[in-house]
């Protein structure tokens, strides 16, 4: 019997270069990045400040476009998508957790999680949002606005929002950077639990080497290059 073909990687980057800024201030951030990340894998992106970690994460999430090279995520080549198609792709396939929460201040916790699902056409948006918020320990805080929540609770809402669509890819950029140590540990547990529960590919940018070591693989960047992978 013929062996089944191996699954394509969840994220595949080949020869990716990206510069940001204008004219004399333009800086070459990512330099010839080639990287494959498997389905369900957890990757820690580490390196000194300015090494390109966050920019690489944004390229994987479809929030920055590479100047050259190809970026394929969840079977879709992002280079070929226009902005509307890219936004629809992110809504279906990519969950994003930032350091600075990025909640909509005029919306309740429930609305912050439900609205992206509604925009993606999910008929059960409120029910899914309620279930995900309950799973991160906020079942009693559904009708609270961001200003009525602590920093840790706001980040829990952000994690619930990222996980609710059951994305193929979950990316997190220093998700504990604005939290105290104990709260940060709780948020990290939620991310890894979501990764395991959903079988989601997790890419985590962190300065914490012990946290990166919890991932199946660590990718170290320096000056826009991949320095090591382990």
Backbone torsions as a table, in degrees:
resi	resn	phi	psi	omega
1	UNK	NA	136.1	-178.8
2	UNK	-71.4	134.3	179.4
3	UNK	-68.5	142.8	178.5
4	UNK	-64.8	148.3	178.6
5	UNK	-66.5	140.4	177.9
6	UNK	-65.2	147.5	178.1
7	UNK	-65.8	142.9	174.8
8	UNK	-66.9	157.0	179.5
9	UNK	-62.2	152.2	176.1
10	UNK	-66.1	-37.3	179.2
11	UNK	-135.1	127.9	178.5
12	UNK	-132.9	119.5	176.1
13	UNK	-117.1	135.4	-178.8
14	UNK	-135.8	118.2	176.1
15	UNK	59.2	38.3	-174.6
16	UNK	-81.0	127.3	172.8
17	UNK	-126.4	144.2	178.3
18	UNK	-150.1	128.9	173.6
19	UNK	-117.5	146.0	178.9
20	UNK	-126.7	151.3	-179.3
21	UNK	101.6	174.2	-175.1
22	UNK	-117.0	138.8	171.0
23	UNK	47.0	-119.0	-174.9
24	UNK	-66.1	-23.9	-178.6
25	UNK	-89.6	3.0	-177.5
26	UNK	-71.1	133.0	-176.1
27	UNK	-124.1	132.5	178.2
28	UNK	-79.7	104.7	-172.4
29	UNK	-88.7	-52.1	-179.9
30	UNK	-110.4	133.3	-171.1
31	UNK	-127.5	103.9	173.4
32	UNK	53.2	52.0	-179.4
33	UNK	-81.6	122.5	172.6
34	UNK	-126.3	122.7	-172.7
35	UNK	-157.7	132.4	172.7
36	UNK	-114.1	134.2	178.2
37	UNK	-123.6	124.9	-173.8
38	UNK	-76.7	161.1	176.8
39	UNK	-61.7	129.2	178.6
40	UNK	78.2	3.7	-179.2
41	UNK	-79.1	153.0	172.4
42	UNK	-114.1	123.7	-175.9
43	UNK	-119.9	133.1	171.4
44	UNK	-101.2	123.6	175.5
45	UNK	-98.7	118.2	-176.9
46	UNK	-128.2	169.4	179.4
47	UNK	145.7	165.4	-179.0
48	UNK	-66.6	162.9	176.0
49	UNK	-56.8	137.4	-179.7
50	UNK	83.9	6.1	-178.0
51	UNK	-81.1	-12.8	178.2
52	UNK	107.3	7.9	-176.3
53	UNK	-58.7	-54.3	-176.1
54	UNK	-66.6	-37.1	178.5
55	UNK	-64.9	-41.2	177.3
56	UNK	-61.9	-40.4	177.6
57	UNK	-61.9	-41.6	-179.9
58	UNK	-65.9	-33.9	175.9
59	UNK	-65.6	-43.3	178.5
60	UNK	-62.5	-34.0	-178.0
61	UNK	-84.5	-4.3	-178.9
62	UNK	78.1	19.2	178.6
63	UNK	-95.7	-15.2	171.5
64	UNK	-130.9	142.7	179.3
65	UNK	-99.3	133.3	175.6
66	UNK	-68.2	145.9	175.0
67	UNK	-74.1	-41.7	177.7
68	UNK	-140.2	165.4	-178.6
69	UNK	91.7	178.0	-179.7
70	UNK	-121.3	144.9	178.7
71	UNK	-128.0	113.5	179.6
72	UNK	-118.3	124.2	-177.3
73	UNK	-130.8	128.2	179.6
74	UNK	51.5	39.2	176.4
75	UNK	81.6	0.6	-177.4
76	UNK	-112.4	128.3	176.7
77	UNK	-82.4	110.5	-171.4
78	UNK	-69.7	-27.2	-178.3
79	UNK	-57.4	-28.8	-173.0
80	UNK	-90.4	-5.1	-175.2
81	UNK	-91.1	138.7	171.9
82	UNK	-78.6	177.0	-172.4
83	UNK	-62.2	-40.4	-179.8
84	UNK	-65.7	-44.6	179.8
85	UNK	-65.7	-35.6	179.2
86	UNK	-65.9	-41.2	178.3
87	UNK	-64.3	-41.3	177.7
88	UNK	-64.6	-39.7	178.9
89	UNK	-61.8	-46.1	179.0
90	UNK	-60.0	-42.5	-178.8
91	UNK	-60.6	-32.8	-178.4
92	UNK	-87.7	-31.7	-163.2
93	UNK	-121.8	-17.0	-171.1
94	UNK	-126.4	124.0	170.6
95	UNK	-101.9	135.0	-173.8
96	UNK	-126.7	130.3	174.4
97	UNK	-121.5	119.3	-179.3
98	UNK	-97.9	167.6	174.9
99	UNK	-65.7	-37.4	-174.8
100	UNK	-105.1	53.4	167.0
101	UNK	46.0	-55.0	179.7
102	UNK	56.8	44.7	173.1
103	UNK	-87.0	155.1	177.2
104	UNK	-85.4	116.1	-170.3
105	UNK	-65.0	-24.7	-177.7
106	UNK	-89.1	4.9	180.0
107	UNK	-116.2	145.5	175.3
108	UNK	-69.2	169.9	176.3
109	UNK	-55.7	-45.1	-179.4
110	UNK	-61.2	-44.0	-178.6
111	UNK	-67.2	-38.3	178.6
112	UNK	-59.0	-35.6	-179.4
113	UNK	-85.3	-35.8	-174.2
114	UNK	-77.2	-36.0	-172.6
115	UNK	-59.7	-45.8	176.9
116	UNK	-59.8	-34.2	177.4
117	UNK	-67.6	-41.0	178.0
118	UNK	-62.6	-42.0	179.7
119	UNK	-64.0	-28.3	177.2
120	UNK	-84.4	0.9	175.9
121	UNK	87.0	17.7	-179.0
122	UNK	-77.5	117.8	-178.9
123	UNK	-71.3	-17.0	-178.9
124	UNK	-108.4	32.5	-172.3
125	UNK	-56.5	-48.1	-176.7
126	UNK	-64.7	-40.5	-179.4
127	UNK	-66.2	-42.9	179.3
128	UNK	-66.4	-40.4	178.8
129	UNK	-63.0	-43.5	179.4
130	UNK	-62.2	-43.2	-179.2
131	UNK	-64.5	-40.8	-177.8
132	UNK	-70.8	-38.8	177.6
133	UNK	-66.0	-37.5	176.5
134	UNK	-63.8	-38.2	-178.1
135	UNK	-67.7	-23.9	177.3
136	UNK	-98.5	13.2	173.1
137	UNK	86.6	19.6	-177.5
138	UNK	-117.1	27.1	-179.4
139	UNK	-59.5	-24.8	-179.7
140	UNK	-96.9	5.1	-174.6
141	UNK	-122.2	20.8	-173.4
142	UNK	-59.7	-36.7	-173.4
143	UNK	-97.3	11.6	178.1
144	UNK	-87.9	144.7	176.7
145	UNK	-88.0	159.5	-177.5
146	UNK	-51.1	-39.2	-178.9
147	UNK	-68.0	-15.6	178.6
148	UNK	-93.8	2.6	-178.1
149	UNK	-114.1	149.3	173.4
150	UNK	-70.8	169.4	177.9
151	UNK	-59.1	-42.6	178.9
152	UNK	-63.4	-39.0	178.2
153	UNK	-68.0	-37.9	177.2
154	UNK	-62.5	-40.4	179.7
155	UNK	-69.5	-31.1	174.2
156	UNK	-62.8	-41.0	175.7
157	UNK	-60.8	-42.9	-179.9
158	UNK	-63.1	-39.1	177.4
159	UNK	-65.8	-43.9	178.3
160	UNK	-60.6	-41.9	179.2
161	UNK	-62.6	-39.6	-179.3
162	UNK	-68.8	-36.7	-174.2
163	UNK	-87.6	-23.6	-172.6
164	UNK	-56.3	-38.3	179.3
165	UNK	-76.0	2.7	-175.8
166	UNK	54.5	58.7	-173.2
167	UNK	-72.7	154.8	174.6
168	UNK	-71.2	-30.8	-174.8
169	UNK	-126.0	132.6	173.9
170	UNK	-121.7	120.9	179.4
171	UNK	-118.5	140.2	-177.6
172	UNK	-136.9	125.4	-176.4
173	UNK	-107.7	101.3	-178.8
174	UNK	46.2	55.9	-170.9
175	UNK	-66.9	-13.3	179.5
176	UNK	-107.0	7.2	-172.2
177	UNK	-61.3	-28.8	-178.4
178	UNK	-104.7	16.7	-174.0
179	UNK	-120.9	155.4	173.7
180	UNK	-71.4	168.3	-170.6
181	UNK	-60.3	-47.0	-177.0
182	UNK	-65.9	-43.0	178.6
183	UNK	-65.1	-39.8	178.3
184	UNK	-59.4	-41.5	178.4
185	UNK	-61.6	-39.3	178.8
186	UNK	-63.5	-41.7	179.8
187	UNK	-65.0	-41.3	179.0
188	UNK	-62.2	-41.3	178.1
189	UNK	-61.2	-40.2	178.5
190	UNK	-62.1	-41.8	179.8
191	UNK	-64.1	-46.1	-179.3
192	UNK	-69.6	-33.9	175.8
193	UNK	-64.4	-42.6	177.7
194	UNK	-63.7	-40.5	177.3
195	UNK	-58.4	-46.0	-179.2
196	UNK	-71.9	-43.8	-175.6
197	UNK	-62.8	-43.4	-175.2
198	UNK	-94.3	-8.4	-175.1
199	UNK	66.8	27.6	-175.4
200	UNK	-79.6	142.3	171.2
201	UNK	-73.9	126.3	-175.6
202	UNK	-113.5	128.4	173.5
203	UNK	-122.2	119.7	-171.0
204	UNK	-122.8	117.9	173.1
205	UNK	-87.7	127.4	-178.4
206	UNK	-153.6	151.8	170.3
207	UNK	-92.8	-6.6	-173.9
208	UNK	-91.5	106.8	-177.1
209	UNK	-64.4	-32.6	179.0
210	UNK	-68.7	-33.5	176.2
211	UNK	-70.3	-44.1	177.9
212	UNK	-59.3	-33.8	-178.8
213	UNK	-66.7	-19.4	176.3
214	UNK	-73.1	-18.3	178.1
215	UNK	-78.3	159.1	179.9
216	UNK	-68.1	-24.5	-177.9
217	UNK	-149.8	145.4	177.6
218	UNK	-116.8	130.5	176.7
219	UNK	-113.6	119.5	-177.6
220	UNK	-104.1	125.2	177.7
221	UNK	-104.1	149.8	172.4
222	UNK	-149.7	125.4	177.2
223	UNK	52.4	38.7	175.6
224	UNK	83.7	-2.1	177.8
225	UNK	-107.3	153.4	166.3
226	UNK	-76.2	116.6	-178.0
227	UNK	-85.3	-48.8	178.9
228	UNK	-146.5	158.1	170.4
229	UNK	-133.7	134.9	-178.4
230	UNK	-144.8	NA	NA
